[in-house]
Amino acid sequence: MSDRGLTHIDPLGRARMVDVTPKEATHRRAIARCKVFMMPETTGKVAANAMSKGDVLGAARIAGIQAAKRTADMIPLCHPLLVGAVTINFNLGDNYVEVETQVETVDRTGVEMEAMTACSIAALTIYDMCKSADRSMVIGELALWEKTGGRSGHWRRPPGELSMPLVNTPMPNIDDLDSDIDALIGTESDDDQPL
């Protein structure tokens, strides 16, 4: 832990918002990414703009922009900021849609939470727009990838740090589970034998 202690706790142990009024406003930027893992057929429908609800990526982009601007309303100790710019891009893989958000401001505190909130809400919107076609989707790998500005300066996530992709695993057949459980606990029974 840093020698500054817990910045969001007052001397009596109560939550508090950090006082940023003495700080100078500087240019700040943050980039966040996450992935929505889905069946390849679903990715194909997203790419072809063939989902029954409409333009998946367009809706997700607008939702992410709105979320960046409303982050302080959702995260209690987050400062309200004048968000100067929000960019949301998508990369389609065989079985996922990657969301990348970039948020910029000139303010007294960073926009990491705004970038991550925009990313997560864009991903949730993709899920909502696609759920009728694929309820097995998984949202994962939400992370800050880069930030600039402020006292701590520039930070970038090392390459390959999130290199282990999540994989959609089909749900097992419930009948298979019952027989596996019976075998494990020794209750596999013939109809003729009492328990």
Secondary structure, 3 states (H helix, E strand, C coil): CCCCCCCCECCCCCECCCCCCCCCCEEEEEEEEEEEECCHHHHHHHHCCCCCCCCHHHHHHHHHHHHHHCHHHHCCCCCCCCEEEEEEEEEECCCEEEEEEEEEEEECCCCHHHHHHHHHHHHHHHHHHHCCCCCCCEEEEEEEEEEECCCCCCEECCCCCCCCCCCCCCCCCHHHHHHHHHHHHCCCCCCCCCC
